[in-house]
């Protein structure tokens, strides 16, 4: 049976998936809320189905509505993108029950990787190094204190059921634990419906490096390279680049080999990203596996020549990957997330109509977006409005190209992160490519647009 693809997402990622499907001559159906009726994804897809009003829990997160859209339009496969239902095992099972093939790993693997405690245990079993901390979710404050004292302060309290900085609190010493535990638990319940927390040793001055894999579930594993994701605010990424700069060859090789072993051990299928912390000695420690396509996947595509969505669709049809092994990086790529946020106001998200939206072009520039002048940015969803990516033959040329591209960009109607990025690309430690996850908190005083209280 020929493939017909339901795109169960919105915004730039829905547009990106549809574009690959069109190149492969795969018909597409996109779901949309009433707030997104006039968006580019709806325009580009062959068909579009309204699944509810703007609130996500009444539209994009309502499994029954999304599955019904696939059923009534005769879809064979469902691509979830990232966010919303992308790592929801119940959604993947509901798709299977309705005869729809979920483009992603199996529900069992997603369930195991979605629980951070189970994921760390699976990593240990697969031989991946992990940070000291509690063996699982702690039963309460007393157990958290005991685990923290064994690991040594400072520690992080982290939500067992999710990530993205929600349900996460840094704790410097025992006296801070009670208040931090209460706040983290409430945040975890609000974000994930599960207040389970675990304790993890905090690595100050570490880097956040991730490895992109693809696996076909038939033994074939492809390592598509690594990415540096250390420039963050509130544990959420702002700038990503590939490959990770100044990573020793021995560390890079060990990370790649460890990921391939784990993917085979787990019977992994589709795209996935292993996330690690790398300390000052270049030792690496497993954080989590994101069982989906990542926001920052374009930089990997730019240096590898791969189309990760096309590979996902091959695997979903039961085919083997187009290639296996390690793909060497060709040149260097950098991505900045253009968010409708005001960095001077704690990265406060903003909604509104875009009066001007002019993005750069030229050699080595890629733009993933759903925006244009006149488009409205609704208040209901993630603040990401564009991903501006550049490629250069080496990192200095990529940085120069990004500087030029940012100077060309102009957005009016909502505040954005563009001004902050224009400062970052001129800051010496970024130009040198030597920075850690404390980059913004250490250098916030250099950036006029940044409220340092939020980094």
C-alpha positions as CSV (number, residue, x, y, z in Angstrom):
1,X,0.0,0.0,0.0
2,X,1.3,3.5,-0.9
3,X,2.2,5.7,2.0
4,X,-0.1,8.6,3.0
5,X,1.3,10.7,5.9
6,X,-0.5,12.4,8.7
7,X,1.6,15.3,10.1
8,X,0.5,15.5,13.8
9,X,2.1,18.8,14.6
10,X,2.2,22.5,13.7
11,X,4.5,25.4,12.9
12,X,7.9,25.1,11.4
13,X,8.3,21.3,12.0
14,X,5.0,20.5,10.3
15,X,6.3,22.6,7.3
16,X,9.6,20.8,7.3
17,X,8.1,17.3,7.3
18,X,5.6,18.2,4.6
19,X,8.5,19.4,2.3
20,X,10.3,16.1,2.5
21,X,7.1,14.2,1.9
22,X,6.4,16.3,-1.2
23,X,9.9,15.5,-2.5
24,X,9.2,11.8,-2.0
25,X,5.8,12.2,-3.7
26,X,4.1,11.1,-0.5
27,X,0.6,12.7,0.0
28,X,0.2,14.6,3.3
29,X,-2.6,15.5,5.7
30,X,-1.9,18.1,8.4
31,X,-3.9,18.6,11.5
32,X,-4.6,22.1,12.8
33,X,-6.3,24.1,15.5
34,X,-8.6,27.0,14.7
35,X,-5.7,29.3,15.6
36,X,-3.6,27.8,12.8
37,X,-6.2,27.7,10.0
38,X,-4.2,30.1,7.8
39,X,-0.7,28.8,8.4
40,X,1.8,27.7,5.9
41,X,1.5,24.0,6.9
42,X,-2.2,24.0,6.0
43,X,-1.4,25.7,2.7
44,X,1.3,23.2,1.7
45,X,-0.3,19.9,2.8
46,X,-2.5,18.1,0.3
47,X,-5.3,18.0,3.0
48,X,-5.9,19.6,6.3
49,X,-8.2,18.6,9.2
50,X,-9.3,20.9,12.0
51,X,-9.0,19.0,15.3
52,X,-10.2,21.6,17.8
53,X,-9.8,25.1,19.4
54,X,-6.5,26.7,20.2
55,X,-5.7,25.2,23.7
56,X,-3.3,22.2,23.0
57,X,-5.2,19.9,25.4
58,X,-8.3,20.4,23.2
59,X,-6.5,20.0,19.8
60,X,-2.9,18.9,19.3
61,X,-2.7,16.9,22.6
62,X,-6.1,15.2,22.1
63,X,-5.2,11.8,20.9
64,X,-8.7,10.8,19.8
65,X,-9.0,13.8,17.5
66,X,-5.6,13.3,16.0
67,X,-6.1,9.6,15.3
68,X,-9.6,10.3,13.9
69,X,-8.0,12.8,11.4
70,X,-5.8,10.0,10.2
71,X,-8.6,7.5,9.9
72,X,-11.1,9.7,8.0
73,X,-8.4,10.8,5.5
74,X,-7.1,7.3,4.8
75,X,-3.6,7.9,6.1
76,X,-1.2,5.0,6.6
77,X,1.5,6.7,8.7
78,X,1.7,9.4,11.3
79,X,4.8,11.7,11.9
80,X,4.6,13.4,15.3
81,X,7.4,15.9,14.8
82,X,8.7,17.1,18.2
83,X,6.8,18.2,21.2
84,X,3.0,17.6,21.8
85,X,2.5,13.8,21.3
86,X,5.9,13.0,19.8
87,X,7.1,11.0,22.8
88,X,3.7,9.8,24.1
89,X,3.6,6.0,24.1
90,X,-0.2,6.0,24.5
91,X,-0.5,8.0,21.3
92,X,1.8,5.5,19.5
93,X,-0.3,2.6,20.7
94,X,-3.5,4.4,19.7
95,X,-2.1,4.8,16.2
96,X,-1.3,1.1,16.0
97,X,-4.7,0.2,17.3
98,X,-6.2,2.2,14.4
99,X,-3.9,0.7,11.8
100,X,-1.7,3.8,11.5
101,X,2.1,3.3,11.5
102,X,3.8,5.6,14.0
103,X,7.0,7.2,12.6
104,X,9.2,6.7,15.6
105,X,10.4,4.1,18.1
106,X,8.2,1.4,19.6
107,X,5.9,2.4,22.4
108,X,7.8,0.2,24.8
109,X,11.1,2.0,24.1
110,X,9.4,5.4,24.2
111,X,7.9,4.6,27.6
112,X,11.2,3.4,29.0
113,X,13.1,6.4,27.6
114,X,10.4,8.9,28.7
115,X,10.9,7.9,32.3
116,X,14.3,9.4,33.1
117,X,14.9,7.0,36.0
118,X,14.2,4.0,33.7
119,X,16.3,5.6,31.0
120,X,19.3,5.9,33.3
121,X,19.0,2.3,34.4
122,X,18.9,1.2,30.8
123,X,21.9,3.3,30.1
124,X,23.8,1.6,33.0
125,X,22.9,-1.8,31.6
126,X,24.1,-0.8,28.2
127,X,27.5,0.4,29.6
128,X,26.9,4.1,29.3
129,X,28.5,6.3,32.0
130,X,25.9,8.0,34.2
131,X,26.1,10.6,36.9
132,X,25.9,9.6,40.6
133,X,22.6,10.2,42.3
134,X,19.5,8.3,43.5
135,X,19.0,4.8,42.0
136,X,15.4,5.8,41.0
137,X,12.7,8.2,41.9
138,X,13.0,9.1,45.6
139,X,10.1,8.4,47.9
140,X,10.2,11.7,49.6
141,X,12.4,14.5,51.0
142,X,14.3,12.3,53.5
143,X,15.4,9.9,50.7
144,X,16.3,12.9,48.5
145,X,18.6,14.3,51.3
146,X,20.3,11.0,51.7
147,X,20.9,10.6,48.0
148,X,22.2,14.2,47.7
149,X,24.6,13.6,50.6
150,X,25.9,10.4,49.0
151,X,26.5,12.2,45.7
152,X,27.9,15.4,47.2
153,X,26.4,18.9,46.7
154,X,25.6,20.7,44.6
155,X,22.9,18.4,43.1
156,X,20.0,18.7,40.7
157,X,16.4,17.7,41.5
158,X,14.9,16.5,38.3
159,X,11.5,15.3,37.2
160,X,11.4,11.6,36.4
161,X,8.6,12.0,33.8
162,X,10.0,14.7,31.6
163,X,12.7,17.3,30.8
164,X,13.1,20.7,29.2
165,X,14.0,22.3,32.5
166,X,10.6,21.8,34.0
167,X,10.5,20.2,37.5
168,X,14.3,20.9,37.8
169,X,16.0,22.7,40.7
170,X,19.6,23.3,41.6
171,X,20.4,22.7,45.3
172,X,23.6,24.0,46.8
173,X,23.2,22.4,50.2
174,X,20.9,20.5,52.6
175,X,19.2,23.6,53.9
176,X,17.9,24.4,50.4
177,X,16.5,20.9,49.7
178,X,13.0,21.2,51.4
179,X,11.9,24.3,49.5
180,X,13.5,23.1,46.2
181,X,11.9,19.7,46.5
182,X,8.4,21.2,47.0
183,X,8.8,23.6,44.0
184,X,10.2,20.9,41.7
185,X,7.5,18.4,42.6
186,X,4.7,21.0,42.0
187,X,6.3,21.9,38.6
188,X,6.6,18.2,37.7
189,X,3.0,17.6,38.4
190,X,1.9,20.6,36.4
191,X,4.0,19.8,33.4
192,X,3.9,16.0,33.3
193,X,1.1,14.9,35.6
194,X,3.7,13.0,37.7
195,X,5.5,14.4,40.7
196,X,8.3,11.8,40.8
197,X,11.8,13.3,41.3
198,X,15.3,11.9,41.3
199,X,18.6,13.3,42.5
200,X,21.6,13.8,40.2
201,X,25.1,15.1,40.9
202,X,25.5,18.6,39.3
203,X,28.5,19.1,37.1
204,X,29.4,22.8,37.1
205,X,31.2,24.0,34.1
206,X,30.1,21.1,31.9
207,X,29.2,21.1,28.3
208,X,25.9,19.8,26.8
209,X,26.8,17.5,23.8
210,X,24.4,15.2,22.0
211,X,24.8,12.5,19.4
212,X,22.3,12.0,16.6
213,X,21.5,8.4,15.7
214,X,19.2,6.6,13.3
215,X,18.4,3.0,13.6
216,X,16.2,0.6,11.5
217,X,15.4,-1.9,14.2
218,X,17.1,-4.6,12.0
219,X,20.6,-4.1,13.4
220,X,21.5,-1.1,11.2
221,X,22.6,2.0,13.1
222,X,23.8,5.3,11.7
223,X,25.7,7.8,13.7
224,X,24.9,11.2,12.1
225,X,27.4,13.1,14.2
226,X,27.3,15.2,17.4
227,X,26.1,18.7,18.3
228,X,27.1,21.3,20.9
229,X,24.0,22.6,22.8
230,X,25.5,24.4,25.8
231,X,24.1,27.9,25.2
232,X,20.8,27.6,27.1
233,X,18.5,29.6,29.3
234,X,16.6,27.7,32.1
235,X,18.0,24.4,30.7
236,X,16.4,25.1,27.3
237,X,18.6,25.4,24.2
238,X,19.1,28.7,22.2
239,X,22.1,27.9,20.0
240,X,23.3,24.6,18.6
241,X,26.2,23.7,16.4
242,X,27.6,20.6,14.6
243,X,30.1,19.2,15.1
244,X,30.8,20.0,18.8
245,X,33.9,22.2,18.8
246,X,37.1,21.3,20.6
247,X,35.8,17.8,21.5
248,X,38.8,15.5,21.6
249,X,38.8,12.8,19.0
250,X,39.0,10.0,21.6
251,X,35.9,11.4,23.4
252,X,34.0,11.8,20.2
253,X,34.7,8.2,19.1
254,X,33.9,6.8,22.5
255,X,30.5,8.6,22.6
256,X,29.6,7.5,19.1
257,X,30.5,3.9,19.8
258,X,28.6,3.9,23.1
259,X,25.5,5.2,21.4
260,X,25.6,2.6,18.7
261,X,26.0,-0.2,21.2
262,X,23.0,1.1,23.3
263,X,20.8,1.6,20.2
264,X,21.4,-2.0,19.2
265,X,20.9,-3.3,22.8
266,X,17.5,-1.5,23.0
267,X,16.3,-2.5,19.6
268,X,15.9,1.1,18.8
269,X,14.1,2.3,15.6
270,X,13.9,5.7,13.9
271,X,15.7,8.9,14.9
272,X,16.9,9.5,18.4
273,X,19.3,11.8,20.2
274,X,21.6,10.7,23.1
275,X,22.3,13.7,25.4
276,X,25.4,13.9,27.5
277,X,27.2,16.2,29.9
278,X,30.9,16.5,29.2
279,X,33.2,17.7,32.0
280,X,36.4,19.7,32.0
281,X,38.4,16.4,31.6
282,X,36.3,15.5,28.5
283,X,34.6,12.6,30.4
284,X,31.0,12.2,29.3
285,X,27.9,11.2,31.2
286,X,24.5,10.1,29.9
287,X,21.6,12.4,30.5
288,X,18.7,11.1,28.4
289,X,17.6,9.7,25.1
290,X,15.1,11.9,23.2
291,X,13.1,9.4,21.2
292,X,12.1,11.7,18.4
293,X,13.4,14.2,15.9
294,X,15.2,17.2,17.6
295,X,14.5,20.9,17.1
296,X,18.2,21.2,16.2
297,X,18.3,18.5,13.6
298,X,19.0,20.9,10.6
299,X,22.6,21.5,11.7
300,X,23.2,17.7,11.5
301,X,21.6,17.6,8.0
302,X,23.8,20.5,6.9
303,X,27.1,18.8,7.8
304,X,26.0,15.2,7.0
305,X,24.1,15.6,3.8
306,X,21.3,13.5,5.2
307,X,17.6,14.1,5.2
308,X,16.7,12.7,8.6
309,X,12.9,12.8,7.9
310,X,13.4,10.8,4.7
311,X,15.4,8.2,6.7
312,X,12.6,8.1,9.3
313,X,10.1,7.4,6.6
314,X,12.2,4.6,5.1
315,X,12.4,2.9,8.5
316,X,8.7,3.3,9.1
317,X,8.1,1.4,5.8
318,X,10.2,-1.5,7.0
319,X,13.2,-0.6,4.9
320,X,16.8,-0.5,6.0
321,X,18.7,2.8,6.4
322,X,20.3,4.3,3.3
323,X,23.6,3.8,5.0
324,X,25.1,2.8,8.3
325,X,28.2,3.5,10.4
326,X,29.5,7.0,11.2
327,X,28.9,9.9,8.8
328,X,31.9,12.3,8.9
329,X,31.1,16.0,9.3
330,X,31.6,18.1,6.2
331,X,32.2,21.7,7.4
332,X,30.4,23.3,10.3
333,X,26.8,24.4,10.9
334,X,25.2,26.6,13.5
335,X,21.6,27.2,14.4
336,X,19.9,29.9,16.4
337,X,16.4,29.6,17.7
338,X,14.5,32.8,16.8
339,X,11.9,32.9,19.5
340,X,9.1,35.4,20.0
341,X,10.5,36.3,23.5
342,X,11.9,39.3,25.2
343,X,15.3,38.5,26.8
344,X,15.2,41.7,28.8
345,X,12.0,40.5,30.5
346,X,13.1,37.1,31.5
347,X,12.6,35.6,28.0
348,X,8.9,36.4,28.4
349,X,7.0,34.9,25.4
350,X,5.0,37.3,23.2
351,X,2.1,37.0,20.9
352,X,1.0,39.3,18.1
353,X,1.0,40.0,14.4
354,X,4.2,40.2,12.5
355,X,4.4,43.5,10.7
356,X,7.8,42.7,9.2
357,X,9.5,39.3,8.8
358,X,12.6,39.5,6.7
359,X,15.1,36.7,7.0
360,X,18.4,36.3,5.2
361,X,19.4,34.1,2.3
362,X,22.5,33.6,0.3
363,X,25.1,30.8,0.2
364,X,25.1,28.4,3.2
365,X,21.9,29.8,4.8
366,X,18.9,27.7,5.7
367,X,15.7,28.9,7.3
368,X,13.0,26.7,8.8
369,X,9.9,28.7,9.6
370,X,6.2,29.1,9.1
371,X,6.2,32.8,9.3
372,X,5.8,35.7,6.9
373,X,4.7,39.4,7.2
374,X,1.1,39.5,8.5
375,X,1.2,36.1,10.2
376,X,-0.2,36.1,13.8
377,X,1.8,34.4,16.5
378,X,-0.8,32.9,18.9
379,X,-0.2,32.8,22.7
380,X,-1.1,29.1,23.0
381,X,2.1,27.4,21.7
382,X,5.9,27.3,21.9
383,X,7.5,30.7,21.1
384,X,9.8,29.3,18.4
385,X,9.1,31.2,15.1
386,X,12.1,30.4,13.0
387,X,15.4,28.4,13.0
388,X,18.1,30.3,11.3
389,X,21.0,28.0,10.3
390,X,24.2,28.5,8.5
391,X,26.9,26.3,7.0
392,X,30.6,27.1,6.4
393,X,33.6,25.1,5.3
394,X,34.9,25.4,8.8
395,X,33.8,27.0,12.1
396,X,35.3,30.5,11.6
397,X,33.5,30.8,8.2
398,X,30.2,29.5,9.8
399,X,30.5,32.1,12.5
400,X,31.2,34.9,10.0
401,X,28.2,33.8,7.9
402,X,25.9,33.7,11.0
403,X,27.0,37.2,11.9
404,X,26.2,38.4,8.4
405,X,22.9,36.6,8.4
406,X,21.8,37.9,11.7
407,X,22.6,41.5,10.6
408,X,20.2,41.0,7.6
409,X,17.3,39.6,9.7
410,X,14.5,41.9,10.8
411,X,11.3,41.1,12.7
412,X,8.7,43.7,13.8
413,X,5.5,43.1,15.7
414,X,6.9,40.9,18.5
415,X,10.1,41.0,20.5
416,X,12.6,38.3,19.5
417,X,15.9,36.8,20.5
418,X,17.7,38.2,17.4
419,X,19.4,41.0,19.3
420,X,20.9,38.6,21.9
421,X,22.3,36.4,19.1
422,X,23.9,39.4,17.4
423,X,25.7,40.0,20.7
424,X,26.7,36.4,21.2
425,X,28.3,36.0,17.7
426,X,30.7,38.9,18.5
427,X,31.6,37.6,22.0
428,X,35.2,36.2,22.2
429,X,34.5,32.9,23.9
430,X,31.8,32.1,21.4
431,X,34.0,33.0,18.5
432,X,36.7,30.7,20.0
433,X,34.1,27.9,20.5
434,X,35.0,27.3,24.1
435,X,31.9,27.6,26.4
436,X,29.8,25.6,28.8
437,X,26.2,25.5,30.0
438,X,26.9,28.5,32.3
439,X,27.7,30.7,29.3
440,X,24.8,33.1,29.7
441,X,24.9,33.3,33.5
442,X,28.7,33.9,33.4
443,X,28.5,36.5,30.6
444,X,25.1,38.0,30.9
445,X,26.5,41.4,31.8
446,X,27.9,41.6,28.3
447,X,24.6,41.4,26.6
448,X,22.4,44.6,26.8
449,X,19.3,42.7,25.9
450,X,19.5,40.1,28.6
451,X,17.9,39.9,32.0
452,X,20.5,38.0,34.0
453,X,18.0,36.9,36.6
454,X,16.7,34.3,34.2
455,X,19.8,32.4,33.0
